Amino acid sequence: MPRRHLHLQAAAEAPLRAAFDTLRASLDVPAAFPDDVTAEAQRAAAEAQRAATEAPRAAAEAPRTATEAPAPSYDATGIALFTIDPPTSTDLDQAMYLERRAGGGYRVYYAIADVAAFVAPGGALDAEAHRRVTTLYFPDGKTPLHPTVLSEGAASLLPGATRPALLWQIDLDADGATTAADVRRALVRSRAKLDYEGVQKQIDAGTAPESLALLRDIGTLREQQEVARGGISLNVPEQEIVETGHGYGLTYRAPLPADGWNAQISLLTGIAGAQLMLTYGTGILRTLPSAPDGAVARLRRSAKALGIDWPHHVPYAAVVRSLDPREPNHAAFLQECTSLLRGAGYTVFTGGTAPELAVHAAVAAPYTHCTAPLRRLVDRYAGELCLAAVAGQDPPEWVTAALDALPKEMAQGTSRANTVERESVDIVEAALLKDRVGEVFDATVVDVREQQPTVGTVHLTDPAVVARVEGGGDLPLGERLRVRLTQADPGTAKVLFAPA
C-alpha cells in the first residue's frame, strides 16, 4: 500500500487542500460515511468489545445465521504477536510471531484482521465497502475502506488489544519451503507496534528478541525460494512526501532489507492461500501474465541506455537482483521494470477446475490477496475461501454470490487508488516548484517514448521530483541532462521540463 503521507502546515494548507479536493471530486471519491454505515460500524465495534471480554466459543457450538458475525474457534492471545508498519499507521492488518520448530525448520504465525467479524453481509457497511473498494491515500488524509471506529479501532491489530483474527500457522523446512499451512479464526493480542527502521536497527545491532531476529532468517530463506522458482521483487526507490521544518518536501527512500523480509511473510501467506484455494477448487487469485517479448526487448534497450550490464544468457530476474536502488541509473532501470507488472488482475474459479491463468508472473506461483482486509475489499472474501478450504466446507453463500463481480470491482478500485497516488504526488511536486519556473536543474532521463523520442521522463537529483520532459531533439535515455522548469501550478498544470 502507498506510504505517501503528508500533514500540511497551516501556511501551505489552503491551496493544496483545494487541489486535493478538486482531485477527489474528479474521481468521485466518497466523502464521509453515511449515517447508517457509521451506526452499523459503531454497533459492530461495541459488540466486538463485549465479545472480547468473554471466553471464546467454538465455532460449532451453535448454528449461526448468515448475518451473524462468525466466532473465533480458539484463544490465541498467549502468542506474543507484533506488527511492522510505517510509524504513523493505525490501520494494522497483520501481526506475526516467528519461532523455530523443535524438529527443525520454522513456524510462522500470521494474524490477519477479521473484518468479516464486523461486516454483516448485505448490510449498509458491506454495501459501502463495495462502493469504496480500497483505502485511498491522499497527502492531506486518507479515505478509508471502513469507518475508522473499525479500521483504526475495533478491527485493527493494535498492541495490547484483544482482537478477532484469521490466524495462519505456516510451517517451513530448514530451507524455507512450506510443509504445512492452516488458518482458523482466533482471538489474538499483539504485544508491540514496530516500524521498519526500528526493526532494521534492532536486527543489525543483534538486540532483537528471537522472534523478531528470525524475520531476517526466514525472510532471507523465502527470498532464496523466490529466486529458485523464478520470482522477482522490485526494490524500487519510493518517492515520498515528507514534513520538513518549514513545510514539506519530497525525497527518495530505498527500501530497507527489513521491508523485503516483511513482504516475504505476506507473500508466503498469499501463496499458501492460493494453494489452499486451488486444492479446494474455488477461489479468487491475483494473476499476472508473462510479459510479451516486445516488452522485454524494450527493457533490454533501456538497460543498455542506462549502462546496466545484461548479458543475453542472464535472466531478467537475475539482473534485477544485482541492482542497487541507491545508484541513480539502477533506480531508473528498476522504475522501468515496473512496466512488466502491467496487466495484473483477479481471476475467479469455481467447480474444481483451475483457471487457465493461475500464476502471478512476478511471484512465479499462484498467489492471492488475503493479508490486507482493512484496506482492500477482496481480502475479506479470500480469507473466507481459505477458511472454507481448510475446514472442507462450502464457503458462505455471501462469498460465492459476490465472486463473479469482484474482479471488475477490484480493477476499478485499484485504478482509482493508483490515480490518487500518482496525481497527489504531481500536485505536491507542482506546489514545491511553483516559484521556481525558469530555473535549471540536474536530472537523469529515465524514460523516452518510443514513438516520440523528444518526450520522456526525468528524475531530478534535488528535489526528488519525477516529471515529464519534452522539446528539443531526441532525449538521451539513461544520461544526465540539464532541464529547465517550464510550468508548475498545483491544481491546474503538472510539472513540465524542457532540455536546457
Secondary structure as UniProt FT lines:
FT   HELIX           10..26
FT   TURN            27..28
FT   HELIX           35..52
FT   HELIX           59..61
FT   TURN            66..67
FT   STRAND          74..75
FT   TURN            77..78
FT   STRAND          81..84
FT   TURN            87..88
FT   STRAND          94..100
FT   TURN            102..103
FT   STRAND          106..113
FT   HELIX           115..117
FT   TURN            121..122
FT   HELIX           124..132
FT   STRAND          136..138
FT   TURN            139..140
FT   STRAND          141..143
FT   HELIX           148..149
FT   HELIX           150..154
FT   TURN            159..160
FT   STRAND          162..172
FT   TURN            174..175
FT   STRAND          178..194
FT   HELIX           196..205
FT   HELIX           210..229
FT   STRAND          238..244
FT   TURN            245..246
FT   STRAND          247..253
FT   HELIX           257..280
FT   STRAND          283..288
FT   HELIX           293..305
FT   TURN            306..307
FT   TURN            312..313
FT   HELIX           316..321
FT   TURN            325..326
FT   HELIX           328..337
FT   HELIX           338..341
FT   TURN            342..343
FT   STRAND          345..349
FT   TURN            351..352
FT   TURN            361..364
FT   TURN            373..375
FT   HELIX           377..391
FT   HELIX           397..403
FT   TURN            404..405
FT   HELIX           406..433
FT   TURN            434..435
FT   TURN            437..438
FT   STRAND          440..448
FT   TURN            453..454
FT   STRAND          455..460
FT   STRAND          466..470
FT   TURN            477..478
FT   STRAND          480..489
FT   TURN            490..492
FT   STRAND          493..499
//
